[in-house]
Amino acid sequence: MGNCNPVIGISSSVVDHGDIPSVHVHQKYITSVIQAGGVPVVIPLGDDEMAKIIVSKCDGIILSGGEDVDPHSYGEDPDPKLRKTNAARDEMELAVVKYAKEHKKPLFGICRGIAMLNAALGGTVIQDIEKNDDEAIKHYQKAERPNPTHEITVSEGSKLEGILGSTTVRVNSMHHQAAGHLAPDVIATAKASDGVVEAIEGTDKDWYVLAVQWHPEEMAAEDEAMHNLFKTFIDECK
């Protein structure tokens, strides 16, 4: 790798390994970024000032998957179906999005990342899809993580269509939350058959923003279209 390879910050969480709190990012985020030509850097939890410094050092940001988004982050009370949250992670990622927007740093959200991004920009989160919609399809698959299990419809003319090369794509699915009311600065560019938002894009032409509800990092090694999501993002960060 040379000096032209962009540095990509990947948000993280904290999990216990042998009762030792440890910074946690799935390895496939790392390998997907490397294979697409980027240099991955894990973003630990921290305060607003740390977020500002980290964003200034990175060429682009990936908001990774993980826990539920704390409803306090978008001004709602917790639903009984809400699962584990991490308020410190929410606070860090809210700050990261704020500074990424301020400095027009490209941003790519994945799974939790689409919900967190929408909340950070002024939208809301559906706290539990099945409670919200009795006719919802299964969004938390039992199949192996890389296996696609349901279809999405991609908006014609969207960035996402250009990247994936189709308006109909099968994706993997491991979530029970989703983007709710969309933030003013984004539009939905893919949906599942039950109407769940599967992708959003930013409307500011000077700021690359794309987020997807599925896990392309699990599929990228074998699926060119999913690899292209990372490749296009990395190219935008150069």
Secondary structure, DSSP 8 states (H G I E B T S, - for coil): --TTS-EEEEE-EEEEETTEEEEE--HHHHHHHHHTT-EEEEE----HHHHHHHHHH-SEEEE---SB--GGGGT----TT---B-HHHHHHHHHHHHHHHHTT--EEEETHHHHHHHHHTT--EES-HHHH-TT----B-SS-TTS--EEEEE-TTSHHHHHHS-SEEEE--B-S-EE-S--TTEEEEEEETT--EEEEEES-TTS-EEEESS-GGGTTTT-HHHHHHHHHHHHHH-
